Amino acid sequence: MPRLPQLPRFGALGLLLLLRLWQLLALAPLSYVCGRGARPRRLLTALAALKWLALLALSPLLLQQSVALYDATNVKPSPLFRRIALATMAGDLGISLAMLGSHIWQRRRLLQLINGLARLQKRTPLSRRATLLLWGKLLLSLYELLCNEPFLRQNASHLPWLQLLAYGLQLYVQHVSSVFGNGLFAGLLLILAIMEQLELQWQQLYKDEAQRLRLLHAEQRLLRVCQDFVEVLQLGMFLLVIGNFINILANMYAYMFYFVEQHGIPLTISNYCAIVAIQLYAVILATYFCQLRHQRLRSLCLELSYSPPELSLEQAVLPTPQLFWPLDTVKFCVLGLFNLDNGFWLFLVSYAANFIVIILQFTLENMKR
């Protein structure tokens, strides 16, 4: 227990670790020095562009070797599972290329966003609860990565080097979206922590007009960071949500097909679906809480700064008190198509439930025949 007061430092460490991972995977083609912020570097931009071009050039070979890798490591290859594996690999590859290319193209806006988040984190560190959630999600991603260790230990000795290279690139493109999702989640936790701090300060300092102006300006700076957050990362959000959801549906279909044909439970598929679903729900839930917290902040500002109509005669002749409250709202509208919130998550769950019902109906009819 004596170490609990130092827990927010682990939150800053987790944020810095995620930024370094973004730099390593070319999601953030820039340099960052603690205390100085992010700066553009032509060399890092050129290296990120070369990495993107190399990945694009190796894409056909990667897909071809992924199919060969599936045939070489499965005792009873299935055409259905082969098609699902190829489609999943192609989707992950396309998502990774789109994310990397988007961040290279928007590197200056990405730099501005990272500096804005760094200034917010310097003023208000992550709380203990947010730190635990952040490290929990990081450990979940690490567990997902370590799940590939038994496959490598069993097959690495007899696989040709070209297939091992393809498998390494496959892990890279799969975990680009995972690291991107972790970065989204960390940024949302930081925004949520700033909103909680602003709400607490409004409750304590609302009687001082100068402090109210300062808090209003702080809230406006937060809104600008949120706007940059959505505009810069909205393509990645769209690809992350849609890509992960399609992968979950495809693997659910493979799960039921395996259960009917082999009369067993594929632990690898169920484990993958559970991890991806938890990571996807964590991001959507964080966006929902950010919007809910900002609505509470707006209501609190209006409640504390509004003058009721029951005024005395002396008060009525005084100038009307200024109304302080945020005028904009925080919304995570992705490409103008949908808003990331709890309602959208319920839509995804209902769609997945309908998909399961349809698949079960066709499965039962095939079993009767």
Secondary structure as UniProt FT lines:
FT   TURN            2..3
FT   HELIX           4..6
FT   HELIX           7..24
FT   TURN            25..26
FT   STRAND          31..33
FT   TURN            34..36
FT   STRAND          37..39
FT   HELIX           42..57
FT   HELIX           59..73
FT   HELIX           79..105
FT   HELIX           107..123
FT   HELIX           128..146
FT   TURN            147..148
FT   HELIX           149..155
FT   TURN            156..158
FT   HELIX           161..205
FT   TURN            206..207
FT   HELIX           209..262
FT   HELIX           267..305
FT   HELIX           313..316
FT   STRAND          333..334
FT   TURN            335..337
FT   STRAND          338..339
FT   HELIX           342..368
//
